[in-house]
Structures are given as structure tokens and as C-alpha cells.
Amino acid sequence: MLTVVPGDGSGHDDGKGGSPSLIDEIVREGARRMLAEALQAEVDAYIAAHATERGEDGRRLVVRNGHHQPREILTSAGAVEVTVPRVNDKRTDPDTGERKRFSSAIVPPWARKTPKITEVLPLLYLHGLSSGDFVPALGQFLGSPAGLPAAVITRLTETWKAGQRAFAARDLSGADYVYLRADGIHVNIRLEEHKLCLLVMIGVRADGRKELIALADGYRESAESWADLLRDCARRGMRAPVLAAGDGALGFWGALREVFPETREQRCWSRKTANVLAALPKSAHPGAKKALAEIWGAEDKLHARAAVRAFSAAYGAKFPKAAAKITDDADELLAFFDYPAGHWVHLRTTNPIESTFATVRHRTKITRGPGSRAAGLAMAFKLIEAAQDRWRAVNAPHLVALVRAGATFINGKLVERPGENAEPEAA
């Protein structure tokens, strides 16, 4: 039982001062005691399971044998000192003739950090904490000066590079990506003159889950770089997606028409809005934003086309370039209306890619960029891999498989007999 004995007040000066937190000390002491009890129970259970096994002299073959040397384990509760009980197991394996050994499942041999801490420290590095900052930054938080040495970071980077190469060579024939998002992200390279251009493709599987399809180093988002990436995915078994979404300025579209000509195109509304506003004076921005929202937020395609005409009528005479950015790409901007209404919010923008790569930009800003293109590619891959676990599935995921099957959707609703419910064309 834990007992708190207040001191003479030096450690309780209204929460001020540099003394360690009493709560943290209680948590760490409680964790140490619970861990000790769990280890003891684990050893007792192991010995009890083999209590009937005895040698020729009649003595038990599995008995207690003191404790190992104490060592610190970094946990989410801080640094906890652990003393693992030892077991003397005299049994031998009949197949190999080697002595059997007891190995704790709670604290594996040579463990110095819990799995969560092992995952968090590399991610802190990825998110901007440099390797030299780990000791001062985490010393008080973890209650230990242990951190992540620069040599460990180097080994981690090599592991990430190997993981990225394996990812880029994996078989895609077993994955069916119905929707595709594509974008190009530019990252500074510290030791090179040119920026790293990351070509990113994120897909939506037939079950509605979002997943990274490909991540590659391209040349300024050129059509040939995108074509190389798409050809590589096709060689590895990727099927043509039903719809692809991306920025209108990408060389991606020319490559898509070459490799997957049957895939429909959807322009990103977030990028298009920014481009339209850039062609308008600031005084016109509030009204233009509202007019653009009337288009992409329309209840159906018919009303969206009417809103496009209204936008052209309102801004076409004074600002023809701004109006042309909408009217010239109207079909591609409104393609998402031909799919389930629950999917519209996921199809009309590639902003999730930008949000995911905000951490990449933060990391490169802190370190002035990765040292090489390979390191930048590996870092981006690891960050996306970590972010991927938090991506939510699309709304109405059960309808994604119907989209792949060629089902017809009008005004966001499934139409069982398309010929009888044709959408009226806008006049």
C-alpha cells in the first residue's frame, strides 16, 4: 500500500519550485510495484506449471534463482526500475539437446523501452525534434536522461529507407482502388540545390478504407514522372480507378489519360477556389467565395450547372480569366455529382494530402530539409504510414463496391433502372 508522507513544506510551496511532481512520483512508484507483482506472478505460474517435473535425484527441475540486475524501463509513466526474477530451468530440449530457458513475456530480455515509447521517440524525431534535443527535452518528462542517440537515428533512417523501397515494390493485384487522389508535394533538400518533388497517390479501397498507393520522387510534377509512376503501379497489378481527383495544373492528367484512359477526372475545388481568387481583386473575394460555394455545395448537378452560369454572368465581363477557370473545367469540377452523395466531400478536394504533409514541411523547416532525396522520401513515407492509421473511411463505405461495379448514381442516389430516371439537362 502506498503511503504519502508530507514533508516540512519545502516540496509543497503552492505548486511552485523545481521539486519533482508528487503525482508523478506516486504514479511511477505504483507502476514499479504493479510491475514487480506481475513479474512475480508470471514466474510463480511458470514454476507451478512444471512443479511435477523432477530429475533423477528427485529434485525439481524448475526452481527460483534470485533476480537479475535492476534496470530502468522507459514507460509512458516515466522511467521505472525493474528487477526481473530469475528461473533455474534444468530441463533440456529433446530435439536440440539445449537447456530450456524462461523468458518473461512482460519484460523481454534487454528491453529498455516499452513498445509505445519505442514508437513515439522516432515519431518525435520525424515531427521536428532533432536528435540532439532528446536528452534535455525528455529527461524531466520521462524521469530519465535516456533519449535517442544520433547513431540510433541513423539506423532508423536506414530502416525507413528499406521499408520505403519494399513498399514501392509490393504487389498491387490484391488491392482494388476505386477512387484515387493525386498531388505533388515539394520539400527542401539541405545538401542539394533542387527541391524534392514527392508524387503522392492515395486510394480508396472497395471497402471504403483510404490507403497510400504510391510515393515517389518526381521531377517538378512532370507528365513523364507521373506516367512512370502510374506505369509502375499498373505493372504491379493496379486496376484503373473509377475516378481520380487532383489539382488542374498537374502533369498527372496527361499521364492518367495515357495509362488509365477509362478513369474519369475530378478537379480539386480547394485549389480551384484559390486560383480563381488569385485572378480577382480582394474586394471581390467575399462575393466570389459565396458564389463558388453555391456551385460545389449545390444539392445536385443541375443546380451546380446553374450556379456555374450565374458565376460566369456575374464575373465574366469584368474578370474573364477568373470566370474561364470555372467554365473551362466545369465538367471535371462537377464530376463528383455522379457518385454517391456520401462520397462527395471526399472526392471534391485533395486537401487531406496537404494536411498529412504539413508534418513533413514542419520537420524540414526545423532541420532545413533532409540531407538527401532518399532520406526525404523515407521520412515522408514514415510520416504517412503513421498518419494512415488515423484516416477514417469514406462515408457510406458500402457504396464504394457498387461504384466499382458500374452502378449509376443520379443526384447522389443509386438508380436501379437508369433509363427510366435520366437526369434532365440544364437549358
Beta strands, then each sheet from edge to edge (+ up, - down):
strand 1: 62-67
strand 2: 71-75
strand 3: 78-82
strand 4: 85-89
strand 5: 177-187
strand 6: 196-205
strand 7: 210-218
strand 8: 243-246
strand 9: 264-267
strand 10: 408-410
strand 11: 413-415
sheet 1: 1+ 4-
sheet 2: 2+ 3-
sheet 3: 7+ 6- 5+ 8+ 9+
sheet 4: 10+ 11-
end
